[in-house]
Amino acid sequence: MKEQSAAGILETTIEKVKNLVNVSTIIGEPMKVDESLTIIPVSKVTYGFASGGSDFPSKGNKEIFGGGGGAGVTITPVAFLVISDGEVSLKHITAYDNAAERVVNLVPEMFDKVTSVVNKAKKDKEKAAQTQPVAETEISVEAEVSAE
């Protein structure tokens, strides 16, 4: 009886945790904002469970069992996958614990911004070179005629 009761508590606790946590809890359902924009939530899931029991001595033939179980689940949104016009980007929303972690997480975003500024500057320069009028120059040719 003791083993069945402790096993029952543990099994029930595990089943309840399984019902709470699945893959769609971590990677959420895609949300279509419009034809070209889809957002997919990404979460961090932390869970734990515990159970225990004890048998108490009694004067009669019956053994007395006491037990309990519990579980806890924390679901924290950490990012969104943004799919826009066929391009995928990851937007973090987690809080940073320290400055070094913040700098490391900003590197990809800053790289993208610097690259886009450099590319825009190149395009602007090429466009300006194509639209400038060619300066007119006067060429004169003098011919010498010799009489022979």
Helices and strands as residue ranges (DSSP letters): H 2-20, H 23-26, E 31-34, E 37-56, E 64-84, E 87-92, H 99-131
